């Protein structure tokens, strides 16, 4: 079955070589942000499951809030390594085999532009894949390599890498072993990304979980907040509204999360990139209230 899935993947993802990267037209993209993690970063806002008797029949309601509307000064790097005008769903050509909806990326970008009109063009690099475990983002794996490759492509025209936005961990709440290893794996991931992109002072803004798939949510949240790296900030999503599946935050929650991420990023700019400790988190004032099968199969031979 593996060759069949290779054909599916290759039909959607263009693996590029150095010559391809050199032709990426990024000269007008000045501020580049990586969007990575799993489904709540990819975006499931407005995605509704109409299935019955265990059947999955998901659709996106198509509702795009004003805070997530397209803007000529917001671009995204699509699956073909081309800059296009960004629009929701940002990850529809990246998180394959899933129904994508509203995520935090557009709200983040619009909020940054509104609060800092002189920042220039923003370039978003979607890389999130739904349902992925932190172990699948290890250096040398399919997901990690794809993220690095896409970021390098985005930088070819002289853009400046401004930050990594990371929202992941729900999948790791299902196993006690994964929960125990999470802090180590996450810390290693951030260090590897900064090293491999030659950006040791790059702001990393991670999201502490609002929901989980298993019983070890608090262990994962403790690991996220407890990472002691000087350039890592934590935005706490706990309390943001979660949808009927009890895992994915709602469209309005994604809008608020994007604004919280923008707050955290702009704080790094006002302090001239001297970042505050990770325990100074941005938190929600809201009331308390899956797996990419193709890539999983493809990556297994390389583990």
C-alpha positions in Angstrom: 0.0 0.0 0.0 2.9 2.3 0.6 3.5 3.1 -3.2 -0.1 4.1 -3.5 0.2 6.6 -0.7 3.5 8.0 -2.2 1.5 8.8 -5.3 -1.2 10.6 -3.3 1.4 12.6 -1.4 3.4 13.5 -4.5 0.3 14.7 -6.2 -0.1 17.4 -3.6 3.3 18.2 -2.2 6.1 19.2 -4.6 9.5 18.2 -3.2 12.0 20.9 -4.2 15.7 21.0 -4.8 18.1 24.0 -4.4 17.3 25.3 -7.9 13.6 25.4 -7.1 14.2 27.3 -3.9 16.2 29.9 -5.7 13.3 30.8 -7.9 10.8 31.5 -5.1 9.7 35.1 -5.5 9.9 36.4 -1.9 11.5 39.8 -2.4 8.4 41.6 -1.1 7.9 39.4 1.9 9.6 41.1 4.8 8.3 39.4 7.9 8.0 35.6 7.8 6.2 33.5 10.4 6.2 29.7 10.7 2.8 28.1 11.7 3.4 24.6 13.0 1.9 22.0 15.3 -1.3 20.0 14.9 -4.9 20.6 14.1 -5.7 23.6 16.3 -2.9 25.4 14.6 -3.9 24.1 11.2 -7.5 25.3 12.0 -10.7 23.5 12.7 -12.8 26.6 13.5 -16.2 26.2 11.9 -15.7 22.5 11.0 -18.7 20.5 11.9 -19.1 16.7 11.9 -22.4 15.7 10.5 -21.7 12.0 10.6 -23.9 9.4 12.3 -23.3 5.9 13.6 -19.6 6.4 13.9 -19.2 7.8 10.4 -17.2 11.0 9.8 -18.8 13.6 7.5 -17.0 16.9 8.3 -17.7 20.2 6.5 -16.4 23.7 7.1 -19.2 26.3 7.5 -17.3 28.8 5.4 -17.7 31.6 8.0 -14.7 34.0 8.0 -14.8 36.6 10.8 -13.7 40.2 10.0 -10.5 39.6 12.0 -9.5 36.8 9.6 -10.3 38.5 6.2 -7.7 38.6 3.5 -5.3 41.5 3.2 -3.0 42.4 0.3 -0.2 42.7 2.9 -0.6 39.1 4.1 0.8 36.3 1.9 1.2 32.6 2.5 3.6 30.1 1.0 1.4 27.5 -0.6 2.1 23.8 -1.1 3.7 24.6 -4.5 6.3 26.9 -2.7 4.7 30.0 -4.2 3.7 33.2 -2.5 -0.1 33.8 -2.8 -2.6 36.1 -1.0 -3.4 34.4 2.3 -7.0 33.4 2.9 -8.8 30.9 5.1 -8.4 28.0 5.4 -4.7 28.6 5.5 -3.8 25.0 5.7 -6.2 23.5 3.2 -3.3 22.5 0.8 -0.9 21.5 3.6 -2.9 19.4 6.1 -4.0 16.9 3.5 -6.9 14.5 4.0 -8.5 16.8 6.6 -11.3 19.4 6.5 -9.6 22.6 7.5 -11.3 25.7 8.8 -10.3 28.9 10.6 -7.0 28.8 12.6 -5.1 31.5 14.4 -2.8 32.6 11.6 -5.0 35.2 9.8 -6.2 36.7 13.1 -2.6 36.9 14.2 -1.4 38.6 11.0 -4.2 41.1 10.8 -3.8 42.0 14.5 0.0 42.6 14.0 -0.7 44.8 10.9 -3.4 46.7 12.8 -1.2 47.4 15.8 2.0 48.0 13.8 1.0 49.4 10.3 4.6 50.1 9.5 5.7 46.5 9.8 5.3 45.8 6.1 4.2 42.6 4.4 3.7 39.5 6.4 4.4 36.1 5.0 2.9 33.0 6.7 4.4 29.6 6.2 1.7 27.0 7.1 3.3 23.7 8.3 0.8 22.2 10.8 -0.5 18.7 10.4 -3.5 17.4 12.4 -3.2 14.6 14.9 0.6 14.6 15.0 2.5 13.5 18.1 5.6 15.5 19.2 7.8 12.5 18.3 6.7 12.9 14.7 8.3 16.4 14.7 11.8 15.1 15.6 14.7 16.3 13.6 15.2 14.2 10.4 11.6 13.2 10.2 9.1 14.0 7.4 7.3 16.7 9.2 10.4 18.4 10.5 12.2 18.3 7.2 9.1 19.7 5.4 8.9 22.6 7.9 12.6 23.4 7.5 12.4 23.1 3.7 9.4 25.4 3.5 11.0 28.0 5.7 14.2 28.0 3.7 12.1 28.5 0.6 10.4 31.5 2.2 13.7 33.1 3.0 15.3 32.8 -0.4 14.1 36.2 -1.6 15.6 38.0 1.4 12.7 38.0 3.8 13.3 38.1 7.6 12.2 35.2 9.8 10.3 36.8 12.6 8.9 34.0 14.7 7.7 30.4 15.1 4.1 30.0 16.2 3.6 26.5 17.7 0.3 24.8 18.9 0.6 21.1 19.5 0.3 18.5 22.3 -3.3 17.2 22.3 -2.1 13.9 20.8 0.5 13.5 23.5 -2.1 13.5 26.3 -3.2 10.0 25.4 0.0 8.2 26.7 1.7 8.6 30.1 5.0 7.9 28.5 4.5 10.6 25.9 3.4 13.0 28.6 6.6 12.3 30.7 8.8 12.8 27.7 7.0 15.9 26.3 9.1 18.6 27.9 12.3 17.1 26.7 11.0 16.5 23.2 9.6 20.0 22.9 12.7 21.7 24.2 14.9 19.7 21.8 12.6 20.6 18.9 12.8 24.3 19.6 16.6 24.1 19.9 16.9 22.1 16.7 14.7 24.5 14.7 16.7 27.6 15.9 20.0 25.9 15.1 19.0 24.5 11.7 17.5 27.8 10.6 20.6 29.7 12.0 18.3 31.9 14.1 19.4 31.5 17.7 17.3 34.5 18.9 14.2 33.7 17.0 11.0 34.3 19.1 9.1 31.1 19.7 5.5 31.6 20.8 3.9 28.3 21.9 0.3 27.7 23.0 -0.5 25.9 26.2 -3.3 23.4 25.6 -7.0 24.3 25.8 -8.1 20.7 25.3 -6.9 17.2 25.0 -7.5 13.8 23.5 -6.5 11.9 26.7 -6.2 12.0 30.4 -2.7 13.7 30.7 -3.6 17.2 29.7 -2.2 18.8 32.8 1.1 17.0 32.5 1.5 18.4 29.0 0.5 21.9 30.1 3.0 21.7 32.9 5.7 20.7 30.5 4.8 23.5 28.1 4.9 26.2 30.8 8.0 24.8 32.4 10.3 25.1 29.4 13.0 27.4 30.4 14.4 28.9 27.1 15.1 32.6 26.9 13.3 33.2 23.6 10.2 31.1 24.3 6.9 32.8 25.3 3.8 30.9 26.2 0.2 31.9 25.3 -2.3 30.0 27.5 -5.4 28.9 25.6 -7.0 27.3 28.6 -10.5 28.7 28.9 -11.0 29.4 25.3 -14.3 27.9 23.9 -14.0 24.4 22.6 -16.3 22.9 20.0 -18.7 19.9 20.3 -15.8 17.5 19.7 -14.2 18.7 22.9 -10.8 19.0 21.2 -10.9 21.8 18.6 -11.4 25.4 19.7 -14.1 27.4 18.0 -13.9 30.0 15.3 -14.2 32.9 17.8 -11.7 31.2 20.0 -9.2 31.1 17.1 -9.8 34.8 16.5 -8.9 35.5 20.2 -6.0 33.1 20.1 -4.5 34.9 17.1 -4.8 38.2 18.9 -3.1 36.7 22.0 -0.3 35.4 19.8 0.1 38.9 18.2 0.3 40.4 21.7 3.1 38.1 22.6 5.0 38.7 19.4 4.7 42.5 19.6 5.9 42.4 23.2 9.1 40.8 21.9 9.5 43.8 19.5 8.9 46.5 22.1 11.6 44.9 24.3 14.0 44.9 21.3 14.0 41.1 21.2 15.0 40.7 24.9 12.4 38.1 25.8 10.8 37.7 29.2 10.9 34.3 31.0 8.4 31.7 29.7 6.3 31.8 32.9 5.1 35.3 32.0 2.3 33.9 29.9 -0.5 35.6 28.0 -3.7 34.1 29.3 -7.3 33.9 28.1 -10.1 35.8 29.9 -12.7 33.5 28.3 -15.1 31.6 30.6 -14.0 28.1 31.5 -15.9 25.9 29.8 -6.2 13.9 14.0 -4.0 12.1 12.5 -2.6 12.8 8.9 -2.8 9.1 7.8 -0.7 9.6 4.7 2.3 11.2 6.3 2.1 8.8 9.2 2.4 5.8 6.9 5.2 7.5 4.8 7.3 8.4 7.8 7.2 5.0 9.5 9.9 3.5 7.3 12.3 6.3 8.3 11.9 5.8 12.1 
